[in-house]
Amino acid sequence: MNDQILTLKEVATYLKLAEKTAYRLASEGRLPGFKVGGSWRFKLEDIQAWIEEQKAKVC
């Protein structure tokens, strides 16, 4: 099993966003994530796929 799971802080750093922005995007369902015990978690491969989708929308 090689799925890397990121915390909200880690995904904010990865995307170079403020934690509040990452939280808002996740809460609105615009950033792919899930909650574990009330805390947001993100699969790295889902975030990478989301980035590619965002890039495709711009082109």
Phi, psi and omega in degrees: 000119185237025179281119178269130180253131180250149173276173177300317180298317180294319180290325176297315178297315181301318182270358182057049178241160169290149179302322179299320180293315178299318179298315181297314179298318179294316181297325180278356181080013181270347177237126186289114179204179179211159181258139174234112180058033178087358179250139180287141174224152185221135174277130182304318181295327177292320179294318179296320177294320178298319178300315179298321177297318180294321178295321181293327180293328183286324185287000000 
